[in-house]
Each structure stands twice: as C-alpha cells, then as structure tokens.
Amino acid sequence: MTGRKKRITALAAAMGILVTVQGIAAYQSAFDTAENIIYVGNNTTGIGEEFPSPTPVVPDKNTDITKKIWVTNREQGAEGMSVDCFVRVSLAYSNSDIGRAVTMKGQNTTDWVYSDDGFYYYKNVLKEGESTRPLCTGFMVEAEKIEKTYWEKLKDFQIQVYEESVEAKPYESCQAAWEAYEKQG
C-alpha cells in the first residue's frame, strides 16, 4: 500500500470514527423529560342523618320518629380527588319482628327508587362535595303491629342505614353502573 492510500484509509477511518462519535453524542444529549402526575380517584361517601334526639318507642302508642337520611360525596382536597358516583342505601332493623311495624314517612320517590334487592337507588350522579336529597323524613312505628312479647325490646330498637357507592363513569345511568358492579362480584 502506498503512502497516499494509507493516508486516505487513515483519513476515512478517522472520519468514520468522528461521525460515529458525533452521532452517539447527539443521541445522548438530545432528550426531554415530562412528568406525568396521575391521581387515583376515590369514592369517599358517607351517610348523613338528621336525627334530633332518640325518640322512645312506647309499647301501646304509635311512635313518630324524625329521621332524614342522605349521602354525601366528600371532597378530597389537593392530594386526591373524589370521583362522581352513584349511591344506594339499604335499611335494616335491629329486631326484624319490630321492623314489620315500621313504615317510612315522606319517602322521596322523585330522586330515589326502591328495588327488589332491598336497596334504594339515587337516580342522579353525585358529584364531589354534593349530597343527595333526603331519602325520607322519618318513620312511623305502629303499636298495634308489635306483639307484646317484643315490647321489652323496644327501648333498644334501632333503624340501621347502610350505603354503597360506585363510580359513575363511563355509565349512562345508575342502573347500568350497578349492573356492571354486580357482574364483577
């Protein structure tokens, strides 16, 4: 190999190395970052009740109990977020025999619907920080429907409220949301 060919080969090798080094340097220096913050939403609901004072149930008289029941979708603050949701409520009695003598008063049938599964479903989406309209205004305990054997248990009788919530998106109605929830098991 002549001197000229050696210089051309050396020059070509040097240029190849230079192009490779510049390409690697350009690749390593050309970057950008993006910070993606993802928050997980929560269904943070709670039962609200207006229950001025426990009303004693008198064995031989009908008893009118004031008790408004609603559900609130609580606000989460800066570090979290509450999602829009659908809610449902069920009622139970501490004594089912006495419970047969209880009827709901002032039931809100405009915003709530009762289902055969024992739940009252709120028809509207409940947004963060909002509360449902009350389910009812109270209860009536009808004395003539209570057997005398249960009169002693009247002083400890309770109306128990249970609620559940499910995220509203992507569902069009409360029925669709709860059907999807039930299918999940």
Buried (B, 14 or more C-beta within 10 A) or exposed (E): EEEEEEEEEEEEEEEEEEEEEEEEEEEEEEEEEEEEEEEEBBBBBEEBEEBEEEBEBEBEEEBEBBBBBBBBBBEBEEEEBBBBBBBBBBBEBEBEEBBBBBEBBEBBEEBBBEEEEEBBBBEBBBEBEBBBEBBBBBBBBEBEEBEEEBBEBBEEBEBEBEBBBBBBEEBEEBBEBBEEBEEEE
